[in-house]
């Protein structure tokens, strides 16, 4: 990628790793730039004069979206339209990478899921991302903007919060280690739920690569499904503590899709991207980060 970059959501999970990859990118924090303020977003893009814009900011918690669906829907859509309008008016030659989600597909008709699959979002967060995805496509069509929609499936790694399965499993271990417990009890939702996990550091590499592609939709995924039960085993191998696994009914999600995995063949064919970091390292690095934070 050549030229300056502008990143929204730089303080978020993927955003922090994006800024590790693009340390010179403009990434105003929320305290300085409210993405719900359209004139402010336009002014920030005008000042940055970016060659590429990476729109990563979103209310991204599936669980919280059930608690506040209206806010999730309106905030995510407003932020996206403000970014797209700012680029259209102030940096029309810039590439825009809009971070969509594999959640937009919902229950798959067939596996692996390709970009041509129908969108059947099954939670308010997924609906909001589908709306943003469609809006981004409309801007590409209506204004001939180079808007790339990257549908990333589950990404994980160091610095991920406890609302996500790898984040919560690794924190539970680090907490038990820090407390000097004799064992760790890992509490999860449905242990058979299986998702397509990619290391967040590979995901942001995909975003950067996608900035050089024509407008379109590209899945970002590993192509493999890993169950929660298998994740527990990976965590077990990363700690010296005995591990006991319990299913917590409070963590079992309604309307959960049993298995979701995608195909990244379109992205691979377009730019050669493929994930490099194995899931074992992703889990180990996430645990190491929690150990540092908790003093384990």
N, C-alpha and C positions, 0 to 999 in steps of 0.2 A: 504494500500500500504506500502511495506517495501523497504528500500533502498533509496539512493539519487535520486532526480528528476532533470531533465533539462527541462526548459521551454523556448520556443521561443515566441516572442511577449508579453513579460511580461509587457511592458508599454502600451499595448492596452487595450481595454475595458474588454474583457474576461480575458486577461492576468493578469490585476491588481487584479481581484477577485480570480484568480487561486493562486496568490502569497499570498493573505490573507489566503487561505486554506492550502497552502504549503509554509510557510514563510522561510523554510530552503532550498528551491529549488535554483539551479543555474539558473540564468536568466540574462545573459549578455545583457545590453542595446545596442541599435543599434550603439551608439557611440563607443562601445567597440567591437562589433561583427557584421560585415556585412554578412548577410545570403546569399548574392549573391557571396561571396568569399568562394569557396569550401574548399581550404586548411585551412582557418581560422575556418570554421565550424568544420572541422575534428579535428583540434587541441583543440577546445573548448570542444567537446564531449570526446576526449581522456582525457583531464584534469579533467572533471567532473565525469567520470566513473559512469554514471547513471544506475540505475535499471529501470527507466522509463523516456521516453522522451515525452513531450507534445508539438506538433508542432501547435501552435496557430497563428503564424505570417502570415499575408497576407495583400495584398491590398484589403480591404474588402468593399469598397463603390460601390454599383451598379451604382449610378449616375455617379461617376467618371470613372467607367469602360467604359461607353459609350463614354466619352470624350477621353479616352486613352486606347483603347482596346488592342493594341499591348503590351504596357507596363504592363498592368494587367495580360495578358496571360503569357508573358515570365517571369516576376518577380515571380509570384506565383508558376509557375512550377519549375523555377530554385531554389528557396528557398527550395521547397519540395524535389527535387532530391538531393540537397546538404545535407539536414538533413538525408535523408534515406541512402545515401552513407556513411555519417559519422558514423551512427550507425552500418551499415553493417561491416565497416572496423575496428571500434574502440570499439564498445560495442554491439557485435552481440547477446548477451543474453538479452538485454534490451527490454522491451515492448515499442512500439511506438504508441502513440495515435495521429492520424492525424485528425485535425478538418476540416471536410468537411462541407457541408451545405445542408439544405432542398431545396435550390434554384436549385440544380442539377436536380431535378425531373421535373421542368417546369409544364406545364398544366397537371393536373392529369387525368388519364383515369377513376379512381374511388377514392373515399374517404372513410376512411382515407388512406393515402399513406403508403405502407409498403416498406421494403427494397428491395423487389423483383421487384418493379416498374421500368420501363424503364427510362433512363436518357434522358431528353429533355430540356436542359438548354436554357433559353430564353434571356440571356443578357451576355455580355463578362465576367463579374465577375463569373457568374454561369458556363460558359464554362471552365474558368480557374480552378474552384473548381472541376468540373467533371474530368478534366484532372489529377489533383493532386490525386483525389480519385482513379482513375484507375491505376495511377502509384503506389500508395501505395499498391493496391491489387496485382499488378504485382510483387512488391518486396516481399510481403508475399509468393506468389506462387513460385517465382524463387529461393529465398534464404532461404525459410522456416523461415522467420522472423515473430515475433509476432507483426504484424501491425494491429491495430484496427482503423477502419474508423468510426468516429462519425458524423452523418449527423444531425447537430443541425438546427432546424427550427428557426424562429425569436426569439432572446433573447433580453431582455430589463432589465433596472434597473438603479441604481444610477451610474453616471459617463458616461452614454452613450451620444454620440455626436448628434448634430442636423441634421445629415444626415439621421437619423432614426426616425421613427414616434413618438415613446414614448419620445425620447430625444428632438425633436423639439417642441412637444406639451407642455411638462413640462417646457421647457425653455421659451416659449412664455408667459406662466402664470407667471413665476418667474420674468421676465423682466417687465411685467405690474405691478406686485405688488411692485417691487423695485422703479418703476417710479411714483408710486402713482396714477396710472390710475383709472378711474371710472369703466372701464370694460376691459376685455381681448377679443381680436378678434383672434380666433384660425383659422389659414389658413392651409388647408390640400390639399392633392391630392384627388383622387377618394374616397369618403366617404364609398362606399360599398365594397371596397377592403378588404378582410378578410384574416388574417394570424393566424398562430398557435404560440402564444407567451408563452415563458417560462422565468422565472426570471433567470438572468445570474448567480446568486449564486447557483441555482439548476443545471444549465448547467455545471458549473465547477465541481460540485459534481459528475455529470454523467461522466465527463472526467476521474476523479480520479478512480471511480468505474470501468470504462472500461479498465483501465490499467491492471486489473487483469483477463481480459477475453481472450478467444482464439481469434486468428486473425479472422476478419470478419467485417461486416457492421452493425451498430446499429443506429437507429433513436433516436434523443434526442428531445422530444417535449411533449406538454401537451395533445394532442389529441382533442383540442377544437379550433375552429376558432373564432376570434374576429375581427369585422369590425372596420375601422377607426372611423365610426360614434359612435360605442360603446366605443371606447377609449376616444373620446371627452366627452362622458357622465361621464366616470370615472374621467377624469381630472376636469370636472365641479364640481364634488362632493368633490374634494380635495382643492378647493379654495373658499374663501368668495366672490370673485369678480363675478359679472355677466359675463357670457360667451356667446359670439356670434361666430357662426361657419360660415366660408366662404370657398368655394372651390377655390383654386388658380390654374388656368390653367397651370402655370409654374411647378406646383408640380405633375401634372398628368403624369404618366409614360406611354410611349408607350410599347406595348407588355406585359402589366401587366396581371398576372394570377388572375382571379377574386377571387378564394378561394383556400387556401392551408392549409391542416392540416394533421398531420401524426399519425402513430401508433407507440408507444414506447413499444409495448408488448414484442418484442424480448429482449430489454434491461431489461425490468422489470423481465422477466422470467429468464434471465441470472444472474442477480445480485440483484434484488429487488429494483432497483432505481425507484423512482417516484417523480414528482415535489411536493414540500411542500409549496411554497410561492404563495399565491393567487395574481392574477393580480392587484387587488385593492391596495395591499401593494406595489407591484412593482412600480406602478404609483406614489403612495404617497412618496415612498423612493426616486424615481428619482426627483420628485419635491422638496423634502427636500434638496437634494444635490445641485440643482440649486439655491435654496434660500440661502444656505450657501455661494456658490461661488459669487452670485450677491448681497449679502447683503440685500435680500428682507425681 
